[in-house]
Amino acid sequence: MYPIKRILIGLDLSEMDSTMIEFADFISKTSGVEDIYFVNVIKNLQIPKDVLKEFPNMITDVIKERKTKMEQALNSFIDNDFKPKAHFEVLTGKIADSILNFSKKEDIDLIVMGRREKAAESGSLSQRLARRAACSLLIIPEGTKPTMDKILVPSDFSDYSVLALEEAIEIAVVNDRKTEIVVQNVYTVPTGYHYTGKTYEEFSQVMRKNAEKDYKNFINQIDTKGIKLKAVYSQDTNDDVTTDMLDKAREIKANAIIIGAKGRTTTTAFFLGSITERLIQLDSDIPLMVVRPKGKNAGFLEFIKEL
């Protein structure tokens, strides 16, 4: 997994910013982050030319005001022991496009966005960013506290699952090895199991044993760095593995879920794995990190090649 040195944190000058800045402070104290870019996007800054002639400083004044408010918010929530270099940027235009273009320009390693409890558009913005970003994405629900004592890593034993688990291990290492990592595999009983002569319960055990064998092969390729991992296996009974993941995360009181951007199959939603897509859609209360190889944003041609 690539080191996370440059982070973009979205601020919208609302009460949500306190949560975002708390996470920025937590990240600064528990990682090797060097630069944090606090970014605010003004969606509508189209001012008629005649108005600009009369008020030529209007745009620069608005941008200056936004930057000042972000600086004040940062200073009001954290102490002076803020190690990364803080940058304040005001962008204009569509939120997703502005953030994606800026993250590419500044070679960002991780985008951190908030998810407001009652704002449906927060989830759709997160999905657009997760589909198109060339780096990993961390989605923070409103009011979440920045702790990483227990992390759930859903895994289908694919290459993207390797990246997700490696990221969780890195977090555990910088957290003084106090983090518990639970690796979850959700397995299903395939249609047609009865043709084998086994009962549903018997074939369920066959699938679980197969998952256990796959896990052993999977974990052998990963440097766990001495971090203890707990493997759990969940049988999907409602044809929706994402609810099994969320149920497990809530059951173990996970502080975060870390998942790869795609799974082992190529029959995915455009630009993003279908399971990850649905997890972003449903998860409104647990921080969710979508891990992607740096620079590997799935454009249309790449998607077609993978098919």
Secondary structure by P-SEA (a helix, b strand, c coil): cccccbbbbbbccccaaaaaaaaaaaaaacccccbbbbccccccccccaaaaaaccaaaaaaaaaaaaaaaaaaaaccccccccbbbbbbbbccaaaaaaaaaaaacccbbbbbbbccccaaaaaaaaaaacccbbbbbbcccccccccbbbbbccccaaaaaaaaaaaaaaaaacccbbbbbbbbbbbccccccccccaaaaaaaaaaaaaaaaaaaaaacccccbbbbbbbbbbccccaaaaaaaaaaaacccccccccccccccccccccaaaaaaaaccccbbbbbbccccccccaaaaaaac
